Amino acid sequence: MVEGIIYRYRTGTPWRDLPESFGSWKTVWKRHRRFSGDGTWDKILTELLTHADEVGLIE
């Protein structure tokens, strides 16, 4: 799922044009929508930035 979402944003392709290797585009879209609505993406970004700061990757 996450790889499909990342692929979509990296390429700019419409959701309906996701390659079948990521599964149903509707399922990928629904997961993205749910993660966006419930704050999951914000939590992931915060955790990644915190870790990067701890190991000195952020100046």
C-alpha distance matrix in Angstrom:
0.0 3.8 5.5 5.2 6.4 8.7 9.9 10.7 12.8 14.3 15.5 16.3 15.4 15.4 12.3 14.2 14.6 11.1 11.9 11.5 10.2 6.6 7.8 9.4 9.4 10.7 8.0 5.5 8.8 9.8 7.3 8.3 11.8 12.0 11.1 13.6 16.1 16.4 16.6 13.7 13.2 17.0 17.1 14.8 16.9 20.0 19.3 18.6 21.7 23.8 23.1 23.8 27.0 28.1 28.1 29.8 27.2 28.0 31.5
3.8 0.0 3.8 5.3 5.1 6.1 8.5 9.8 10.8 12.1 14.2 15.1 15.1 15.7 13.2 15.8 15.9 12.4 13.5 14.0 12.4 9.0 11.1 12.7 11.9 13.3 11.0 7.8 10.1 11.5 8.5 8.1 11.8 12.2 10.2 12.3 15.4 15.5 14.9 11.8 10.6 14.2 14.5 11.7 13.5 16.8 16.2 15.1 18.1 20.4 19.7 20.2 23.4 24.7 24.6 26.1 23.5 24.2 27.7
5.5 3.8 0.0 3.8 5.4 5.1 6.0 8.5 10.0 10.2 12.0 13.7 13.6 14.9 12.9 15.2 14.4 10.8 11.1 12.2 10.1 7.3 10.5 12.8 12.0 14.3 12.6 9.3 11.8 13.9 11.6 10.9 14.6 15.6 13.8 15.4 18.7 19.1 18.3 15.4 13.6 17.1 17.5 14.4 15.5 19.1 18.4 16.6 19.5 22.0 21.0 20.9 24.3 25.7 25.1 26.5 23.5 24.6 28.0
5.2 5.3 3.8 0.0 3.8 5.5 5.0 6.1 8.8 9.8 10.5 11.6 10.7 11.5 9.3 11.5 10.8 7.2 8.3 9.6 8.5 5.3 8.2 9.7 8.4 11.0 10.0 6.6 8.9 11.6 10.2 9.5 12.9 14.5 13.5 14.8 17.9 19.0 18.7 16.2 14.5 18.2 19.1 16.5 17.5 21.1 20.9 19.4 22.0 24.7 24.1 24.0 27.2 28.8 28.4 29.6 26.5 27.2 30.5
6.4 5.1 5.4 3.8 0.0 3.8 5.4 5.1 6.4 8.6 10.1 10.3 10.4 10.9 8.8 11.9 11.9 9.1 11.2 12.8 12.3 8.9 11.1 11.7 9.5 11.2 10.4 6.6 7.5 10.3 8.7 6.7 10.2 12.1 10.8 11.5 14.8 16.1 15.6 13.5 11.4 14.9 16.4 14.0 14.7 18.4 18.7 17.3 19.6 22.5 22.3 22.2 25.2 27.1 27.0 27.9 24.9 25.1 28.3
8.7 6.1 5.1 5.5 3.8 0.0 3.8 5.4 5.3 6.0 8.5 9.8 10.8 12.4 11.4 14.5 13.7 10.8 12.4 14.6 13.4 10.7 13.6 14.8 12.7 14.9 14.1 10.3 11.2 14.0 12.1 9.8 13.2 15.1 13.0 13.3 17.0 18.1 16.8 14.6 11.8 15.0 16.4 13.5 13.5 17.3 17.5 15.5 17.6 20.7 20.3 19.6 22.7 24.8 24.4 25.1 21.9 22.2 25.4
9.9 8.5 6.0 5.0 5.4 3.8 0.0 3.8 5.5 5.1 6.0 8.1 8.3 10.6 10.0 12.6 10.9 8.1 9.4 12.1 11.2 9.2 12.5 13.8 11.7 14.6 14.4 10.8 11.9 15.2 14.0 12.1 15.3 17.5 16.0 16.3 19.8 21.2 20.3 18.1 15.5 18.7 20.2 17.3 17.2 21.0 21.2 19.0 21.0 24.2 23.6 22.7 25.9 28.0 27.2 27.8 24.4 25.0 28.0
10.7 9.8 8.5 6.1 5.1 5.4 3.8 0.0 3.8 5.6 5.5 5.5 5.5 7.1 6.8 9.9 8.8 6.9 9.6 12.4 12.6 10.3 12.7 12.9 10.0 12.6 13.2 9.7 9.7 13.3 12.9 10.6 13.2 16.0 15.1 14.8 18.1 20.1 19.5 17.9 15.3 18.4 20.4 18.1 17.9 21.7 22.4 20.5 22.3 25.6 25.5 24.6 27.5 29.8 29.5 29.9 26.5 26.5 29.4
12.8 10.8 10.0 8.8 6.4 5.3 5.5 3.8 0.0 3.8 5.5 5.1 7.3 9.1 9.5 13.0 12.1 10.6 13.3 16.1 16.1 13.6 16.1 16.3 13.3 15.3 15.8 12.2 11.5 14.8 14.1 11.0 13.4 16.2 14.7 13.7 17.2 19.3 18.1 16.8 13.7 16.3 18.7 16.4 15.6 19.3 20.5 18.4 19.7 23.1 23.3 22.2 24.8 27.5 27.2 27.3 23.8 23.5 26.2
14.3 12.1 10.2 9.8 8.6 6.0 5.1 5.6 3.8 0.0 3.8 5.8 8.3 11.2 12.1 15.0 13.3 11.6 13.4 16.6 16.1 14.2 17.4 18.2 15.5 18.1 18.4 14.7 14.7 18.1 17.1 14.3 16.9 19.5 17.7 17.0 20.6 22.4 20.9 19.3 16.0 18.4 20.5 17.8 16.7 20.4 21.2 18.6 19.8 23.4 23.2 21.6 24.4 27.0 26.3 26.1 22.5 22.6 25.2
15.5 14.2 12.0 10.5 10.1 8.5 6.0 5.5 5.5 3.8 0.0 3.8 5.4 9.0 10.7 13.0 10.7 9.8 11.6 15.2 15.2 14.0 16.9 17.4 14.6 17.5 18.4 15.1 15.0 18.7 18.3 15.8 18.2 21.1 19.9 19.1 22.6 24.7 23.6 22.1 19.0 21.6 23.8 21.2 20.3 24.0 24.9 22.4 23.6 27.2 26.9 25.3 28.2 30.8 29.9 29.8 26.2 26.3 28.7
16.3 15.1 13.7 11.6 10.3 9.8 8.1 5.5 5.1 5.8 3.8 0.0 3.8 6.5 8.9 11.5 10.0 10.0 12.8 16.2 16.9 15.2 17.5 17.2 13.9 16.3 17.7 14.6 13.6 17.3 17.5 14.7 16.4 19.7 18.9 17.6 20.7 23.3 22.4 21.6 18.5 21.0 23.6 21.5 20.5 24.2 25.5 23.4 24.4 27.9 28.2 26.7 29.3 32.1 31.6 31.4 27.8 27.4 29.7
15.4 15.1 13.6 10.7 10.4 10.8 8.3 5.5 7.3 8.3 5.4 3.8 0.0 3.8 6.4 8.2 6.3 7.0 9.8 13.2 14.5 13.2 15.1 14.5 11.3 13.9 15.8 13.1 12.3 16.1 16.9 14.7 16.3 19.7 19.4 18.6 21.5 24.1 23.7 22.7 20.1 22.9 25.4 23.3 22.8 26.5 27.6 25.6 27.0 30.4 30.5 29.3 32.1 34.7 34.2 34.2 30.7 30.5 33.1
15.4 15.7 14.9 11.5 10.9 12.4 10.6 7.1 9.1 11.2 9.0 6.5 3.8 0.0 3.8 5.4 5.4 7.1 10.6 13.2 15.3 13.6 14.5 13.0 9.5 11.4 13.9 11.9 10.3 13.9 15.5 13.5 14.5 18.0 18.4 17.5 19.9 22.7 22.9 22.2 20.0 22.9 25.5 23.8 23.6 27.2 28.4 26.9 28.4 31.7 32.0 31.2 33.8 36.4 36.2 36.4 33.0 32.6 35.2
12.3 13.2 12.9 9.3 8.8 11.4 10.0 6.8 9.5 12.1 10.7 8.9 6.4 3.8 0.0 3.8 5.4 5.7 9.4 11.2 13.3 11.0 11.4 9.7 5.9 7.7 10.1 8.3 6.8 10.4 12.0 10.6 11.8 15.0 15.7 15.4 17.6 20.2 20.8 19.8 18.2 21.4 23.5 22.0 22.3 25.9 26.9 25.7 27.5 30.5 30.8 30.4 33.1 35.4 35.4 36.0 32.7 32.5 35.4
14.2 15.8 15.2 11.5 11.9 14.5 12.6 9.9 13.0 15.0 13.0 11.5 8.2 5.4 3.8 0.0 3.8 5.7 8.7 9.9 12.9 11.4 11.0 8.7 5.7 7.7 10.7 10.0 9.1 12.2 14.3 13.7 14.5 17.5 18.7 18.7 20.6 23.1 24.1 23.0 21.6 25.0 27.0 25.4 26.0 29.5 30.3 29.2 31.1 34.1 34.2 33.9 36.7 38.9 38.8 39.4 36.2 36.1 39.0
14.6 15.9 14.4 10.8 11.9 13.7 10.9 8.8 12.1 13.3 10.7 10.0 6.3 5.4 5.4 3.8 0.0 3.8 6.3 8.6 11.3 10.7 11.2 10.1 7.6 10.6 13.0 11.5 11.4 14.9 16.3 15.4 17.0 19.9 20.6 20.5 22.9 25.3 25.8 24.5 22.7 26.0 28.0 25.9 26.3 30.0 30.6 29.0 31.0 34.1 33.9 33.3 36.3 38.4 38.0 38.5 35.1 35.3 38.1
11.1 12.4 10.8 7.2 9.1 10.8 8.1 6.9 10.6 11.6 9.8 10.0 7.0 7.1 5.7 5.7 3.8 0.0 3.8 6.4 8.2 7.1 8.4 8.2 6.0 9.7 11.0 9.0 9.9 13.4 14.0 13.3 15.6 18.2 18.4 18.8 21.5 23.5 23.8 22.0 20.3 23.8 25.4 23.1 23.7 27.4 27.7 26.0 28.3 31.3 30.9 30.4 33.5 35.5 35.0 35.7 32.4 32.9 35.9
11.9 13.5 11.1 8.3 11.2 12.4 9.4 9.6 13.3 13.4 11.6 12.8 9.8 10.6 9.4 8.7 6.3 3.8 0.0 3.8 5.4 6.1 7.7 8.7 8.2 12.0 12.7 11.1 12.9 16.0 16.2 16.1 18.6 20.8 20.8 21.8 24.5 26.1 26.4 24.2 22.6 26.2 27.4 24.8 25.6 29.3 29.2 27.3 29.8 32.7 31.9 31.4 34.8 36.5 35.6 36.6 33.3 34.2 37.3
11.5 14.0 12.2 9.6 12.8 14.6 12.1 12.4 16.1 16.6 15.2 16.2 13.2 13.2 11.2 9.9 8.6 6.4 3.8 0.0 3.8 5.3 5.2 6.6 7.8 11.1 11.4 10.8 13.2 15.6 15.9 16.6 19.1 20.8 21.2 22.6 25.0 26.3 27.0 24.6 23.6 27.3 28.2 25.7 27.0 30.6 30.2 28.7 31.5 34.1 33.1 33.1 36.5 37.9 37.1 38.4 35.4 36.4 39.6
10.2 12.4 10.1 8.5 12.3 13.4 11.2 12.6 16.1 16.1 15.2 16.9 14.5 15.3 13.3 12.9 11.3 8.2 5.4 3.8 0.0 3.8 5.5 8.6 9.9 13.2 12.5 11.3 14.3 16.6 16.0 16.7 19.7 21.0 20.8 22.6 25.2 26.1 26.5 23.7 22.6 26.4 26.8 24.0 25.5 29.0 28.2 26.5 29.5 32.0 30.7 30.7 34.2 35.4 34.4 35.9 32.9 34.2 37.6
6.6 9.0 7.3 5.3 8.9 10.7 9.2 10.3 13.6 14.2 14.0 15.2 13.2 13.6 11.0 11.4 10.7 7.1 6.1 5.3 3.8 0.0 3.8 6.8 7.5 10.5 9.4 7.7 10.9 13.1 12.3 13.0 16.0 17.2 17.0 18.8 21.4 22.3 22.7 20.0 19.0 22.8 23.3 20.7 22.2 25.7 25.1 23.7 26.6 29.1 28.1 28.2 31.6 32.9 32.3 33.8 30.8 31.9 35.3
7.8 11.1 10.5 8.2 11.1 13.6 12.5 12.7 16.1 17.4 16.9 17.5 15.1 14.5 11.4 11.0 11.2 8.4 7.7 5.2 5.5 3.8 0.0 3.8 6.3 8.5 7.3 7.3 10.5 12.0 11.8 13.4 15.9 16.8 17.4 19.4 21.4 22.3 23.3 20.8 20.4 24.2 24.7 22.5 24.4 27.7 27.1 26.1 29.2 31.4 30.6 31.1 34.4 35.5 35.2 36.8 34.0 34.9 38.3
9.4 12.7 12.8 9.7 11.7 14.8 13.8 12.9 16.3 18.2 17.4 17.2 14.5 13.0 9.7 8.7 10.1 8.2 8.7 6.6 8.6 6.8 3.8 0.0 3.8 5.3 5.3 6.5 8.7 10.0 11.0 12.6 14.3 15.6 16.9 18.6 20.2 21.5 22.9 21.0 20.7 24.4 25.3 23.5 25.3 28.5 28.4 27.7 30.5 32.8 32.4 32.9 36.0 37.4 37.3 38.7 35.9 36.5 39.8
9.4 11.9 12.0 8.4 9.5 12.7 11.7 10.0 13.3 15.5 14.6 13.9 11.3 9.5 5.9 5.7 7.6 6.0 8.2 7.8 9.9 7.5 6.3 3.8 0.0 3.8 5.5 5.1 6.0 8.5 10.0 10.5 12.1 14.1 15.3 16.3 18.2 20.0 21.2 19.6 18.8 22.5 23.8 22.1 23.5 26.9 27.1 26.3 28.8 31.4 31.3 31.5 34.4 36.2 36.2 37.3 34.3 34.6 37.7
10.7 13.3 14.3 11.0 11.2 14.9 14.6 12.6 15.3 18.1 17.5 16.3 13.9 11.4 7.7 7.7 10.6 9.7 12.0 11.1 13.2 10.5 8.5 5.3 3.8 0.0 3.8 5.5 5.1 6.0 8.6 9.8 10.3 12.1 14.1 15.2 16.2 18.1 19.9 18.7 18.5 22.0 23.4 22.3 23.8 26.9 27.4 27.1 29.5 31.9 32.1 32.6 35.4 37.0 37.4 38.6 35.8 35.8 39.0
8.0 11.0 12.6 10.0 10.4 14.1 14.4 13.2 15.8 18.4 18.4 17.7 15.8 13.9 10.1 10.7 13.0 11.0 12.7 11.4 12.5 9.4 7.3 5.3 5.5 3.8 0.0 3.8 5.4 5.1 6.2 8.6 9.8 10.5 12.3 14.2 15.3 16.5 18.3 16.5 16.8 20.4 21.2 20.0 22.1 25.0 25.1 25.0 27.7 29.8 29.7 30.6 33.4 34.8 35.2 36.7 34.1 34.3 37.7
5.5 7.8 9.3 6.6 6.6 10.3 10.8 9.7 12.2 14.7 15.1 14.6 13.1 11.9 8.3 10.0 11.5 9.0 11.1 10.8 11.3 7.7 7.3 6.5 5.1 5.5 3.8 0.0 3.8 5.5 5.3 6.3 8.6 10.0 10.7 12.3 14.3 15.6 16.6 14.7 14.2 17.9 19.0 17.4 19.1 22.3 22.4 21.9 24.5 26.9 26.8 27.4 30.3 31.8 32.0 33.4 30.6 30.9 34.2
8.8 10.1 11.8 8.9 7.5 11.2 11.9 9.7 11.5 14.7 15.0 13.6 12.3 10.3 6.8 9.1 11.4 9.9 12.9 13.2 14.3 10.9 10.5 8.7 6.0 5.1 5.4 3.8 0.0 3.8 5.5 5.1 6.1 8.6 9.9 10.5 12.2 14.3 15.5 14.4 13.8 17.2 18.9 17.8 19.1 22.2 23.0 22.6 24.8 27.3 27.7 28.2 30.7 32.6 33.1 34.1 31.3 31.1 34.2
9.8 11.5 13.9 11.6 10.3 14.0 15.2 13.3 14.8 18.1 18.7 17.3 16.1 13.9 10.4 12.2 14.9 13.4 16.0 15.6 16.6 13.1 12.0 10.0 8.5 6.0 5.1 5.5 3.8 0.0 3.8 5.4 5.0 6.1 8.6 9.8 10.5 12.2 14.2 13.3 13.7 16.9 18.2 17.7 19.5 22.2 22.9 23.2 25.4 27.5 28.1 29.0 31.4 33.0 33.9 35.1 32.6 32.3 35.5
7.3 8.5 11.6 10.2 8.7 12.1 14.0 12.9 14.1 17.1 18.3 17.5 16.9 15.5 12.0 14.3 16.3 14.0 16.2 15.9 16.0 12.3 11.8 11.0 10.0 8.6 6.2 5.3 5.5 3.8 0.0 3.8 5.4 5.1 6.1 8.5 9.8 10.6 12.1 10.4 10.9 14.4 15.1 14.4 16.5 19.2 19.5 19.8 22.4 24.2 24.6 25.7 28.2 29.6 30.4 31.9 29.6 29.5 32.8
8.3 8.1 10.9 9.5 6.7 9.8 12.1 10.6 11.0 14.3 15.8 14.7 14.7 13.5 10.6 13.7 15.4 13.3 16.1 16.6 16.7 13.0 13.4 12.6 10.5 9.8 8.6 6.3 5.1 5.4 3.8 0.0 3.8 5.5 5.1 6.1 8.6 10.1 10.7 9.4 8.7 12.2 13.8 12.9 14.3 17.2 18.1 18.1 20.2 22.5 23.1 23.8 26.2 28.0 28.8 29.9 27.3 26.9 30.1
11.8 11.8 14.6 12.9 10.2 13.2 15.3 13.2 13.4 16.9 18.2 16.4 16.3 14.5 11.8 14.5 17.0 15.6 18.6 19.1 19.7 16.0 15.9 14.3 12.1 10.3 9.8 8.6 6.1 5.0 5.4 3.8 0.0 3.8 5.5 5.1 6.1 8.7 10.2 10.2 10.1 12.8 14.8 14.8 16.1 18.6 19.9 20.4 22.1 24.2 25.4 26.2 28.2 30.1 31.2 32.2 29.7 29.0 31.9
12.0 12.2 15.6 14.5 12.1 15.1 17.5 16.0 16.2 19.5 21.1 19.7 19.7 18.0 15.0 17.5 19.9 18.2 20.8 20.8 21.0 17.2 16.8 15.6 14.1 12.1 10.5 10.0 8.6 6.1 5.1 5.5 3.8 0.0 3.8 5.4 5.1 6.1 8.5 8.2 9.6 12.1 13.2 13.8 15.7 17.7 18.7 19.8 21.7 23.3 24.5 25.8 27.7 29.2 30.6 31.9 29.8 29.2 32.2
11.1 10.2 13.8 13.5 10.8 13.0 16.0 15.1 14.7 17.7 19.9 18.9 19.4 18.4 15.7 18.7 20.6 18.4 20.8 21.2 20.8 17.0 17.4 16.9 15.3 14.1 12.3 10.7 9.9 8.6 6.1 5.1 5.5 3.8 0.0 3.8 5.5 5.4 6.1 4.8 5.8 8.7 9.7 10.0 11.9 14.0 14.9 15.9 17.9 19.6 20.7 22.0 23.9 25.4 26.8 28.1 26.0 25.4 28.6
13.6 12.3 15.4 14.8 11.5 13.3 16.3 14.8 13.7 17.0 19.1 17.6 18.6 17.5 15.4 18.7 20.5 18.8 21.8 22.6 22.6 18.8 19.4 18.6 16.3 15.2 14.2 12.3 10.5 9.8 8.5 6.1 5.1 5.4 3.8 0.0 3.8 5.8 5.6 6.4 6.0 7.9 10.3 11.0 11.8 13.9 15.7 16.5 17.8 19.8 21.4 22.2 23.8 25.8 27.3 28.1 25.9 24.8 27.7
16.1 15.4 18.7 17.9 14.8 17.0 19.8 18.1 17.2 20.6 22.6 20.7 21.5 19.9 17.6 20.6 22.9 21.5 24.5 25.0 25.2 21.4 21.4 20.2 18.2 16.2 15.3 14.3 12.2 10.5 9.8 8.6 6.1 5.1 5.5 3.8 0.0 3.8 5.7 7.8 8.8 9.8 11.8 13.4 14.5 15.9 17.7 19.2 20.3 21.8 23.7 24.9 26.2 28.0 29.9 30.7 28.8 27.5 30.3
16.4 15.5 19.1 19.0 16.1 18.1 21.2 20.1 19.3 22.4 24.7 23.3 24.1 22.7 20.2 23.1 25.3 23.5 26.1 26.3 26.1 22.3 22.3 21.5 20.0 18.1 16.5 15.6 14.3 12.2 10.6 10.1 8.7 6.1 5.4 5.8 3.8 0.0 3.8 5.7 8.2 8.9 9.7 11.8 13.6 14.4 15.8 17.8 19.2 20.1 21.9 23.6 24.8 26.2 28.3 29.5 27.9 26.8 29.7
16.6 14.9 18.3 18.7 15.6 16.8 20.3 19.5 18.1 20.9 23.6 22.4 23.7 22.9 20.8 24.1 25.8 23.8 26.4 27.0 26.5 22.7 23.3 22.9 21.2 19.9 18.3 16.6 15.5 14.2 12.1 10.7 10.2 8.5 6.1 5.6 5.7 3.8 0.0 3.8 5.5 5.2 6.3 8.8 10.1 10.7 12.5 14.4 15.5 16.5 18.6 20.1 21.2 22.7 24.8 25.9 24.3 23.1 25.9
13.7 11.8 15.4 16.2 13.5 14.6 18.1 17.9 16.8 19.3 22.1 21.6 22.7 22.2 19.8 23.0 24.5 22.0 24.2 24.6 23.7 20.0 20.8 21.0 19.6 18.7 16.5 14.7 14.4 13.3 10.4 9.4 10.2 8.2 4.8 6.4 7.8 5.7 3.8 0.0 3.8 5.4 5.1 6.2 8.7 9.9 10.7 12.4 14.3 15.4 16.7 18.4 20.0 21.2 23.0 24.4 22.8 22.2 25.3
13.2 10.6 13.6 14.5 11.4 11.8 15.5 15.3 13.7 16.0 19.0 18.5 20.1 20.0 18.2 21.6 22.7 20.3 22.6 23.6 22.6 19.0 20.4 20.7 18.8 18.5 16.8 14.2 13.8 13.7 10.9 8.7 10.1 9.6 5.8 6.0 8.8 8.2 5.5 3.8 0.0 3.8 5.4 5.1 6.2 8.6 9.9 10.6 12.2 14.1 15.5 16.4 18.2 20.0 21.4 22.5 20.4 19.6 22.8
17.0 14.2 17.1 18.2 14.9 15.0 18.7 18.4 16.3 18.4 21.6 21.0 22.9 22.9 21.4 25.0 26.0 23.8 26.2 27.3 26.4 22.8 24.2 24.4 22.5 22.0 20.4 17.9 17.2 16.9 14.4 12.2 12.8 12.1 8.7 7.9 9.8 8.9 5.2 5.4 3.8 0.0 3.8 5.5 5.2 6.1 8.6 10.0 10.6 12.1 14.3 15.3 16.4 18.3 20.3 21.0 19.3 18.0 20.8
17.1 14.5 17.5 19.1 16.4 16.4 20.2 20.4 18.7 20.5 23.8 23.6 25.4 25.5 23.5 27.0 28.0 25.4 27.4 28.2 26.8 23.3 24.7 25.3 23.8 23.4 21.2 19.0 18.9 18.2 15.1 13.8 14.8 13.2 9.7 10.3 11.8 9.7 6.3 5.1 5.4 3.8 0.0 3.8 5.5 5.1 6.2 8.6 10.0 10.5 12.3 14.2 15.3 16.5 18.7 20.0 18.8 17.9 21.0
14.8 11.7 14.4 16.5 14.0 13.5 17.3 18.1 16.4 17.8 21.2 21.5 23.3 23.8 22.0 25.4 25.9 23.1 24.8 25.7 24.0 20.7 22.5 23.5 22.1 22.3 20.0 17.4 17.8 17.7 14.4 12.9 14.8 13.8 10.0 11.0 13.4 11.8 8.8 6.2 5.1 5.5 3.8 0.0 3.8 5.5 5.2 6.2 8.6 9.9 10.7 12.3 14.2 15.5 16.9 18.4 16.8 16.5 19.9
16.9 13.5 15.5 17.5 14.7 13.5 17.2 17.9 15.6 16.7 20.3 20.5 22.8 23.6 22.3 26.0 26.3 23.7 25.6 27.0 25.5 22.2 24.4 25.3 23.5 23.8 22.1 19.1 19.1 19.5 16.5 14.3 16.1 15.7 11.9 11.8 14.5 13.6 10.1 8.7 6.2 5.2 5.5 3.8 0.0 3.8 5.5 5.1 6.1 8.5 9.9 10.5 12.1 14.2 15.6 16.4 14.4 13.6 16.8
20.0 16.8 19.1 21.1 18.4 17.3 21.0 21.7 19.3 20.4 24.0 24.2 26.5 27.2 25.9 29.5 30.0 27.4 29.3 30.6 29.0 25.7 27.7 28.5 26.9 26.9 25.0 22.3 22.2 22.2 19.2 17.2 18.6 17.7 14.0 13.9 15.9 14.4 10.7 9.9 8.6 6.1 5.1 5.5 3.8 0.0 3.8 5.5 5.2 6.0 8.6 9.9 10.5 12.2 14.5 15.3 14.2 13.0 15.9
19.3 16.2 18.4 20.9 18.7 17.5 21.2 22.4 20.5 21.2 24.9 25.5 27.6 28.4 26.9 30.3 30.6 27.7 29.2 30.2 28.2 25.1 27.1 28.4 27.1 27.4 25.1 22.4 23.0 22.9 19.5 18.1 19.9 18.7 14.9 15.7 17.7 15.8 12.5 10.7 9.9 8.6 6.2 5.2 5.5 3.8 0.0 3.8 5.5 5.1 6.2 8.6 9.9 10.6 12.6 14.3 13.5 13.3 16.6
18.6 15.1 16.6 19.4 17.3 15.5 19.0 20.5 18.4 18.6 22.4 23.4 25.6 26.9 25.7 29.2 29.0 26.0 27.3 28.7 26.5 23.7 26.1 27.7 26.3 27.1 25.0 21.9 22.6 23.2 19.8 18.1 20.4 19.8 15.9 16.5 19.2 17.8 14.4 12.4 10.6 10.0 8.6 6.2 5.1 5.5 3.8 0.0 3.8 5.5 5.2 6.1 8.6 9.9 10.9 12.3 10.7 11.0 14.6
21.7 18.1 19.5 22.0 19.6 17.6 21.0 22.3 19.7 19.8 23.6 24.4 27.0 28.4 27.5 31.1 31.0 28.3 29.8 31.5 29.5 26.6 29.2 30.5 28.8 29.5 27.7 24.5 24.8 25.4 22.4 20.2 22.1 21.7 17.9 17.8 20.3 19.2 15.5 14.3 12.2 10.6 10.0 8.6 6.1 5.2 5.5 3.8 0.0 3.8 5.4 5.0 6.1 8.6 10.1 10.4 9.0 8.1 11.4
23.8 20.4 22.0 24.7 22.5 20.7 24.2 25.6 23.1 23.4 27.2 27.9 30.4 31.7 30.5 34.1 34.1 31.3 32.7 34.1 32.0 29.1 31.4 32.8 31.4 31.9 29.8 26.9 27.3 27.5 24.2 22.5 24.2 23.3 19.6 19.8 21.8 20.1 16.5 15.4 14.1 12.1 10.5 9.9 8.5 6.0 5.1 5.5 3.8 0.0 3.8 5.5 5.2 6.2 8.9 10.0 9.9 9.3 12.3
23.1 19.7 21.0 24.1 22.3 20.3 23.6 25.5 23.3 23.2 26.9 28.2 30.5 32.0 30.8 34.2 33.9 30.9 31.9 33.1 30.7 28.1 30.6 32.4 31.3 32.1 29.7 26.8 27.7 28.1 24.6 23.1 25.4 24.5 20.7 21.4 23.7 21.9 18.6 16.7 15.5 14.3 12.3 10.7 9.9 8.6 6.2 5.2 5.4 3.8 0.0 3.8 5.4 5.1 6.4 8.7 8.7 9.6 12.9
23.8 20.2 20.9 24.0 22.2 19.6 22.7 24.6 22.2 21.6 25.3 26.7 29.3 31.2 30.4 33.9 33.3 30.4 31.4 33.1 30.7 28.2 31.1 32.9 31.5 32.6 30.6 27.4 28.2 29.0 25.7 23.8 26.2 25.8 22.0 22.2 24.9 23.6 20.1 18.4 16.4 15.3 14.2 12.3 10.5 9.9 8.6 6.1 5.0 5.5 3.8 0.0 3.8 5.5 5.4 6.2 5.1 6.2 9.8
27.0 23.4 24.3 27.2 25.2 22.7 25.9 27.5 24.8 24.4 28.2 29.3 32.1 33.8 33.1 36.7 36.3 33.5 34.8 36.5 34.2 31.6 34.4 36.0 34.4 35.4 33.4 30.3 30.7 31.4 28.2 26.2 28.2 27.7 23.9 23.8 26.2 24.8 21.2 20.0 18.2 16.4 15.3 14.2 12.1 10.5 9.9 8.6 6.1 5.2 5.4 3.8 0.0 3.8 5.5 5.1 5.6 5.1 7.8
28.1 24.7 25.7 28.8 27.1 24.8 28.0 29.8 27.5 27.0 30.8 32.1 34.7 36.4 35.4 38.9 38.4 35.5 36.5 37.9 35.4 32.9 35.5 37.4 36.2 37.0 34.8 31.8 32.6 33.0 29.6 28.0 30.1 29.2 25.4 25.8 28.0 26.2 22.7 21.2 20.0 18.3 16.5 15.5 14.2 12.2 10.6 9.9 8.6 6.2 5.1 5.5 3.8 0.0 3.8 5.5 7.7 8.4 10.7
28.1 24.6 25.1 28.4 27.0 24.4 27.2 29.5 27.2 26.3 29.9 31.6 34.2 36.2 35.4 38.8 38.0 35.0 35.6 37.1 34.4 32.3 35.2 37.3 36.2 37.4 35.2 32.0 33.1 33.9 30.4 28.8 31.2 30.6 26.8 27.3 29.9 28.3 24.8 23.0 21.4 20.3 18.7 16.9 15.6 14.5 12.6 10.9 10.1 8.9 6.4 5.4 5.5 3.8 0.0 3.8 5.8 8.2 10.6
29.8 26.1 26.5 29.6 27.9 25.1 27.8 29.9 27.3 26.1 29.8 31.4 34.2 36.4 36.0 39.4 38.5 35.7 36.6 38.4 35.9 33.8 36.8 38.7 37.3 38.6 36.7 33.4 34.1 35.1 31.9 29.9 32.2 31.9 28.1 28.1 30.7 29.5 25.9 24.4 22.5 21.0 20.0 18.4 16.4 15.3 14.3 12.3 10.4 10.0 8.7 6.2 5.1 5.5 3.8 0.0 3.8 5.5 7.1
27.2 23.5 23.5 26.5 24.9 21.9 24.4 26.5 23.8 22.5 26.2 27.8 30.7 33.0 32.7 36.2 35.1 32.4 33.3 35.4 32.9 30.8 34.0 35.9 34.3 35.8 34.1 30.6 31.3 32.6 29.6 27.3 29.7 29.8 26.0 25.9 28.8 27.9 24.3 22.8 20.4 19.3 18.8 16.8 14.4 14.2 13.5 10.7 9.0 9.9 8.7 5.1 5.6 7.7 5.8 3.8 0.0 3.8 6.6
28.0 24.2 24.6 27.2 25.1 22.2 25.0 26.5 23.5 22.6 26.3 27.4 30.5 32.6 32.5 36.1 35.3 32.9 34.2 36.4 34.2 31.9 34.9 36.5 34.6 35.8 34.3 30.9 31.1 32.3 29.5 26.9 29.0 29.2 25.4 24.8 27.5 26.8 23.1 22.2 19.6 18.0 17.9 16.5 13.6 13.0 13.3 11.0 8.1 9.3 9.6 6.2 5.1 8.4 8.2 5.5 3.8 0.0 3.8
31.5 27.7 28.0 30.5 28.3 25.4 28.0 29.4 26.2 25.2 28.7 29.7 33.1 35.2 35.4 39.0 38.1 35.9 37.3 39.6 37.6 35.3 38.3 39.8 37.7 39.0 37.7 34.2 34.2 35.5 32.8 30.1 31.9 32.2 28.6 27.7 30.3 29.7 25.9 25.3 22.8 20.8 21.0 19.9 16.8 15.9 16.6 14.6 11.4 12.3 12.9 9.8 7.8 10.7 10.6 7.1 6.6 3.8 0.0
